[in-house]
Amino acid sequence: MRARNIDRNFRQETLRLSIEESFCRRSQENMMTTTDASALAGLESVLVAAGRSAEIAESDDLYGWLVGSWALDVVRYADEVPPVPFEAEAHFQWALEGRAVQDVWIMPRRADRTAALSKTNNMYGTTLRVWDSTLKAWRVTWVNPVTGHRSELIGRRSGNDIVQLGTQADGMPIRWTFTEVTSVSFLWTGEVLNTDGQTWRVQGQFRARRIQS
Amino acid sequence: VTSAQEHRRQRIFLGAPSSLGLRPPAEGKVPGTFKQPAAFRELGFPRAILAIDAGDVAAPAYRPEIEAASGIRNATAIVTYSKALAAAVGDILDQESFPVVVGGDCSILLGSMLALRRRSSASRRYGLLFVDGHTDYADATSSTTGGAAGMDLALVTGKGSEVLANMEGLLPLVCPENVVAFGFQEPPADSSWSIGKSGIQGITRQMILDSGIETATAVALKCLRRDDLSGFWIHVDADVLSSADMPAVDSPNSGGLALRELTYFLTRAFAHGPIGVQFSIYDPNLDTPDKRFGRPYAKALATTFASLR
């Protein structure tokens, strides 16, 4: 297996080969190039919002403070403390007419991503946090196409923290929290409930510092 | 025991920081019951009962004036909040977990009962074990405060303002015959607070004193252990306690239960497998900064969960 058959590089390569094998190879390549460029601008203009929707009260705004870019130190991941400094990044923005806050969460950070990157400890995924006015809470969906990982949780305020509860694929409860929140930093912790039904095991932990508002 | 079985009754702590149902303690002030979830977290209650903390269902803004249409303060906001709370409680029940809702004032009962009513059918009905120092059976005309926290039992059993009693066209949220009220000070029989003719089964504070807490508890629980009920919800208002044990409430109750009596009662009630519980009306603003009364109260409540089936 070639080292490059992972992640974004793999998908781009697959897409390129697929086009080459098609009947109208050249014209389609041209069309894709044009479509990609205009689609990107078009997507950005319809996805990103300038701020929170008026439908969401300020007191219900759990995630707006995250908008901007963050450098992440991986404190713990996949039940292990990284043996050497391991950095990730995350970028947040209001989306969908201000009814959602979306992020792109990248680990390792783009500067450290290579074609030979393993799927272990590898994220290039997105979280969509959508305000549910009926539930008076945020429905949180995380998808990491690198591994196929997908999680759904419900987010609420808990004192000064944000707690998000859900279940993972095997039915075990998971808890993701934002704690130690300031305007320039936070600690994100992902846990799974142990089989004793009482204690939690930390699966992932990131310490974030703001690099751009 | 499989992990799935273990999680069938996972306890979920849900904060309901609402003071919408109470009168203002003073002009320009908001009742402090909305601080109870934070106080219980500070006291380690979620951890003590081995619960997962799901956070708070945020309440709409409190307004002191009484709404003209209903004669009830914050009626519109309470409808909104009750639906949100019902959705959150329903979500917990859908996961086959055990909701532990910490208010908030007693008007949060509307949200909990709406959650159960939404799940009800001809073959599935739920009961309510209403543990409170008062009947909370006033309506807008007989209430002296205009607060839904004095009307919550009336409203959930179908008496009172249509906008609250008939949410989503589901009147009543719980049939009076499926409710047991426990520990209340009996109002005069001819007062609108009396539940004597309502169909609600009442076990007054005086009856508990006369028969003893053991007998009274057994009678109350027997009333709800019926084949035609799919389970029952427990509402515990802190003012069911004697003001010697719990003065930090809106309406202190000098003749209420001793804390050990409430502990005994809840321990037995939890052994009967309720589907959820809520705790309301403790006001940290009325307690000492070190929570002289809230601390033993929360600790005593936590011990009762040991019997929860």
Interface residues (C-beta under 8 A of the other chain):
Chain A: S59 D60 D132 T134 L135 K136 A137 I154 G155 R156 R157 S158 G159 I162 V163 L165 T167 D170 G171 M172 P173 R175 L193 T195 D196 G197 Q198
Chain B: S3 A4 E6 H7 Q10 I12 G15 A38 R41 L50 I52 D53 A54 G55 D56 V57 A58 A61 Y81 K83 A84 L85 A87 A88 D91 Q95
